[in-house]
Amino acid sequence: MELKKQNNIELFETMPIPQAVAQLSIPSIIACLVLVLYNLVDTFFVGELHDPIQTAGVTFAAPVLLAFNAITNLFGTGTSSKMSRALGEKEYDTVRRTSAFGFYCALGCSILFALLATIFKGPLMDLLGVTEETRKATSDYLFWCVTCGTVPAIMNIVIGFMIRAEGLSLQASIGTVSGCLLNIVLDPIFILPWGFGMGAAGAGLATFIGNSAACLYFAVFLLKKRGQTYVSANPKLFSFRGEIARDVCAVGVPASIQNLLNVTGMTVLNNFVAGYNASAIAAMGISHKISMIPLYVSMGITQGVMPLISYNYASRNIKRMKNGLSFTAAISMGLIIVFSGLMAIFAPFITKVFLNEPSVVAYGSVFLRYMAIGIPFLTLDFLGVAVFQACGMGFTSLVFAIMRKIVLEIPALFILNIIYPLYGLALAQACAEIILSTAAVIVLIRLIKRLEKEQ
């Protein structure tokens, strides 16, 4: 049965495109920036210990945390895409059942992930390239972030995706931001000697508490809005109904594979960097997290606008879909080029803020400038993949994921490390994304033309 008050129909169908994109994307951008801010704050306060081993421990653990995205994208991206398309088709019961399916599948998978990662922690750290000197710091950080923190970390993101699917971007972002801000407040207390002095383990504990607080917010939100939102955790609505499971997985599985490939790429990169020294490892970790600032701005825009694209694709309002896509591309590229330019110009100063060690600053400055080259191209690629996911084109997004890591980036790591040892590793992503962004633009243009012709 349809809700008494339909949520955000005006936003999806008639609101001017700039206003609709702003309403959906600004809260999502803020949430993404706060998310990357808390990652940087972790690195900053661990760096204040002036111990490259602690910073390297956090860096080595990063691929495991990135692996969370395999689950959040499977049941977050996949579920939200299906929910928005069902809203566009006015299939309201399907929207509720899809949200229940995504909720309980994400919960089960996150529990399983935590158990397996804890049982096989030793072999996992070996696979990540952890050295003997960084083993304890990495293990302590993984205990809080993975053993204890997998479930809240995954569930708060998945629920946020589902709430955002019906246009409630602000409410979804409040949950994410509140958890991140609590994490930021707790970081110095747990990490630094004047507090509990836990080092890398303290950063992990702060993350666990912050994510748990975000989950609590979403639980309260869903209880208060029961009957006013299509998002449901009612176990009676959960089933492996063929259409729902198929459509969620058609988008979610390629998105999940894409993130697993990202983990593979980061693991390969860490193993290359581990062959140098702790300062190089720390500098690569810092540079990677700083480069995430413009990237997360792009992710915020694309995640925010996805429900608008999905809804209008499903309702066959192709003109509005096209206008939303064009406006989003122009805004995101303008912002990202500015961010990347500033990152390249102030690279030494930015690196020094996080770890004022001469060797780390020297490495980090070069890494950041090389990474800045590829970020605008990565933005175009991300936008293209987001549209494919919004339209249920899982196979196309899977092809792009395989091309990004397996065909282009990982081979580039091997080749560039030989041609330009260590520093060439920071150029591998740029080489891959120049090719992929060109392909994404071509596929998007063909998609819009095909949809217009069909209409």
Solvent accessible surface area in square Angstrom, and as a share of the most:
residue,aa,sasa,rsa
1,M,187,0.83
2,E,66,0.30
3,L,17,0.09
4,K,209,0.88
5,K,164,0.69
6,Q,69,0.31
7,N,30,0.15
8,N,37,0.19
9,I,43,0.22
10,E,112,0.50
11,L,2,0.01
12,F,1,0.00
13,E,63,0.28
14,T,97,0.56
15,M,17,0.08
16,P,84,0.53
17,I,20,0.10
18,P,71,0.44
19,Q,97,0.43
20,A,0,0.00
21,V,7,0.04
22,A,37,0.29
23,Q,80,0.36
24,L,0,0.00
25,S,3,0.02
26,I,92,0.47
27,P,16,0.10
28,S,0,0.00
29,I,25,0.13
30,I,88,0.45
31,A,4,0.03
32,C,9,0.06
33,L,55,0.27
34,V,18,0.10
35,L,40,0.20
36,V,3,0.02
37,L,82,0.41
38,Y,23,0.09
39,N,38,0.19
40,L,13,0.06
41,V,20,0.11
42,D,1,0.01
43,T,6,0.04
44,F,57,0.24
45,F,37,0.16
46,V,1,0.00
47,G,2,0.01
48,E,72,0.32
49,L,46,0.23
50,H,106,0.47
51,D,47,0.24
52,P,37,0.23
53,I,54,0.28
54,Q,42,0.19
55,T,3,0.02
56,A,0,0.00
57,G,0,0.00
58,V,7,0.04
59,T,12,0.07
60,F,0,0.00
61,A,0,0.00
62,A,21,0.17
63,P,0,0.00
64,V,6,0.03
65,L,46,0.23
66,L,39,0.19
67,A,11,0.09
68,F,17,0.07
69,N,52,0.27
70,A,8,0.06
71,I,17,0.09
72,T,4,0.03
73,N,27,0.14
74,L,31,0.16
75,F,13,0.05
76,G,0,0.00
77,T,5,0.03
78,G,0,0.00
79,T,0,0.00
80,S,9,0.06
81,S,1,0.01
82,K,10,0.04
83,M,0,0.00
84,S,1,0.01
85,R,32,0.12
86,A,2,0.01
87,L,7,0.04
88,G,4,0.04
89,E,94,0.42
90,K,96,0.41
91,E,91,0.41
92,Y,20,0.08
93,D,60,0.31
94,T,10,0.06
95,V,0,0.00
96,R,43,0.16
97,R,64,0.23
98,T,0,0.00
99,S,0,0.00
100,A,0,0.00
101,F,4,0.02
102,G,0,0.00
103,F,34,0.14
104,Y,62,0.23
105,C,17,0.10
106,A,0,0.00
107,L,55,0.28
108,G,40,0.38
109,C,45,0.27
110,S,0,0.00
111,I,81,0.41
112,L,100,0.50
113,F,45,0.19
114,A,11,0.08
115,L,100,0.50
116,L,85,0.42
117,A,14,0.11
118,T,54,0.31
119,I,120,0.61
120,F,114,0.48
121,K,39,0.17
122,G,27,0.26
123,P,86,0.54
124,L,43,0.21
125,M,9,0.04
126,D,90,0.46
127,L,123,0.61
128,L,5,0.02
129,G,14,0.14
130,V,15,0.08
131,T,48,0.28
132,E,146,0.66
133,E,103,0.46
134,T,1,0.01
135,R,61,0.22
136,K,152,0.65
137,A,7,0.06
138,T,0,0.00
139,S,27,0.17
140,D,45,0.24
141,Y,7,0.03
142,L,3,0.02
143,F,86,0.36
144,W,61,0.22
145,C,4,0.02
146,V,4,0.02
147,T,43,0.25
148,C,42,0.25
149,G,1,0.01
150,T,0,0.00
151,V,45,0.26
152,P,16,0.10
153,A,14,0.11
154,I,0,0.00
155,M,8,0.04
156,N,5,0.02
157,I,47,0.24
158,V,0,0.00
159,I,10,0.05
160,G,3,0.02
161,F,18,0.08
162,M,0,0.00
163,I,0,0.00
164,R,18,0.06
165,A,1,0.00
166,E,0,0.00
167,G,5,0.05
168,L,26,0.13
169,S,2,0.01
170,L,105,0.52
171,Q,54,0.24
172,A,0,0.00
173,S,4,0.03
174,I,79,0.40
175,G,0,0.00
176,T,13,0.08
177,V,26,0.15
178,S,45,0.29
179,G,3,0.03
180,C,7,0.04
181,L,87,0.43
182,L,62,0.31
183,N,3,0.01
184,I,34,0.17
185,V,92,0.53
186,L,27,0.13
187,D,0,0.00
188,P,21,0.13
189,I,61,0.31
190,F,22,0.09
191,I,0,0.00
192,L,19,0.10
193,P,105,0.66
194,W,174,0.61
195,G,32,0.30
196,F,137,0.57
197,G,42,0.40
198,M,63,0.28
199,G,5,0.05
200,A,1,0.01
201,A,12,0.10
202,G,0,0.00
203,A,0,0.00
204,G,0,0.00
205,L,24,0.12
206,A,0,0.00
207,T,12,0.07
208,F,56,0.23
209,I,57,0.29
210,G,1,0.01
211,N,24,0.12
212,S,41,0.27
213,A,32,0.25
214,A,1,0.01
215,C,31,0.18
216,L,122,0.61
217,Y,58,0.22
218,F,0,0.00
219,A,48,0.38
220,V,72,0.41
221,F,18,0.07
222,L,28,0.14
223,L,115,0.57
224,K,151,0.64
225,K,75,0.32
226,R,184,0.67
227,G,57,0.55
228,Q,106,0.47
229,T,9,0.05
230,Y,2,0.01
231,V,10,0.05
232,S,20,0.13
233,A,37,0.29
234,N,63,0.32
235,P,92,0.58
236,K,177,0.75
237,L,32,0.16
238,F,60,0.25
239,S,44,0.28
240,F,146,0.61
241,R,90,0.33
242,G,50,0.48
243,E,73,0.33
244,I,2,0.01
245,A,20,0.16
246,R,149,0.54
247,D,25,0.13
248,V,0,0.00
249,C,47,0.28
250,A,46,0.36
251,V,0,0.00
252,G,0,0.00
253,V,60,0.35
254,P,9,0.06
255,A,0,0.00
256,S,12,0.08
257,I,57,0.29
258,Q,16,0.07
259,N,11,0.05
260,L,85,0.42
261,L,24,0.12
262,N,29,0.15
263,V,24,0.14
264,T,59,0.34
265,G,2,0.02
266,M,24,0.11
267,T,18,0.10
268,V,33,0.19
269,L,28,0.14
270,N,8,0.04
271,N,68,0.35
272,F,41,0.17
273,V,2,0.01
274,A,26,0.20
275,G,67,0.64
276,Y,84,0.32
277,N,67,0.35
278,A,23,0.18
279,S,23,0.15
280,A,0,0.00
281,I,10,0.05
282,A,0,0.00
283,A,0,0.00
284,M,4,0.02
285,G,9,0.09
286,I,1,0.00
287,S,0,0.00
288,H,56,0.25
289,K,26,0.11
290,I,3,0.02
291,S,11,0.07
292,M,32,0.14
293,I,46,0.24
294,P,3,0.02
295,L,16,0.08
296,Y,25,0.10
297,V,2,0.01
298,S,0,0.00
299,M,48,0.21
300,G,0,0.00
301,I,3,0.01
302,T,7,0.04
303,Q,40,0.18
304,G,0,0.00
305,V,3,0.02
306,M,15,0.07
307,P,7,0.05
308,L,0,0.00
309,I,1,0.01
310,S,1,0.00
311,Y,1,0.00
312,N,1,0.00
313,Y,37,0.14
314,A,17,0.13
315,S,49,0.32
316,R,105,0.38
317,N,57,0.29
318,I,1,0.00
319,K,151,0.64
320,R,23,0.09
321,M,0,0.00
322,K,82,0.35
323,N,63,0.32
324,G,0,0.00
325,L,16,0.08
326,S,63,0.41
327,F,63,0.26
328,T,0,0.00
329,A,27,0.21
330,A,69,0.54
331,I,77,0.39
332,S,1,0.01
333,M,41,0.18
334,G,38,0.37
335,L,71,0.35
336,I,0,0.00
337,I,96,0.49
338,V,93,0.53
339,F,65,0.27
340,S,6,0.04
341,G,32,0.30
342,L,87,0.43
343,M,9,0.04
344,A,28,0.21
345,I,116,0.59
346,F,104,0.43
347,A,0,0.00
348,P,49,0.31
349,F,133,0.56
350,I,38,0.19
351,T,0,0.00
352,K,95,0.40
353,V,64,0.37
354,F,23,0.09
355,L,2,0.01
356,N,90,0.46
357,E,53,0.24
358,P,112,0.70
359,S,52,0.34
360,V,0,0.00
361,V,18,0.10
362,A,59,0.45
363,Y,41,0.15
364,G,0,0.00
365,S,10,0.06
366,V,45,0.26
367,F,0,0.00
368,L,0,0.00
369,R,100,0.36
370,Y,49,0.19
371,M,22,0.10
372,A,8,0.06
373,I,86,0.44
374,G,1,0.01
375,I,3,0.02
376,P,22,0.14
377,F,72,0.30
378,L,5,0.02
379,T,1,0.01
380,L,44,0.22
381,D,0,0.00
382,F,37,0.15
383,L,4,0.02
384,G,0,0.00
385,V,5,0.03
386,A,8,0.06
387,V,2,0.01
388,F,0,0.00
389,Q,13,0.06
390,A,0,0.00
391,C,6,0.04
392,G,24,0.23
393,M,42,0.19
394,G,4,0.04
395,F,157,0.66
396,T,30,0.17
397,S,0,0.00
398,L,37,0.18
399,V,55,0.31
400,F,7,0.03
401,A,0,0.00
402,I,70,0.36
403,M,54,0.24
404,R,6,0.02
405,K,13,0.05
406,I,85,0.43
407,V,85,0.49
408,L,32,0.16
409,E,15,0.07
410,I,23,0.12
411,P,49,0.31
412,A,15,0.11
413,L,3,0.02
414,F,109,0.45
415,I,98,0.50
416,L,30,0.15
417,N,27,0.14
418,I,141,0.71
419,I,125,0.64
420,Y,85,0.32
421,P,75,0.47
422,L,8,0.04
423,Y,57,0.22
424,G,0,0.00
425,L,5,0.03
426,A,5,0.04
427,L,37,0.18
428,A,1,0.01
429,Q,59,0.26
430,A,5,0.04
431,C,59,0.36
432,A,1,0.01
433,E,0,0.00
434,I,77,0.39
435,I,90,0.46
436,L,0,0.00
437,S,4,0.02
438,T,77,0.45
439,A,27,0.21
440,A,0,0.00
441,V,56,0.32
442,I,81,0.41
443,V,43,0.25
444,L,18,0.09
445,I,89,0.45
446,R,168,0.61
447,L,6,0.03
448,I,13,0.07
449,K,128,0.54
450,R,113,0.41
451,L,3,0.01
452,E,76,0.34
453,K,176,0.74
454,E,105,0.47
455,Q,129,0.58
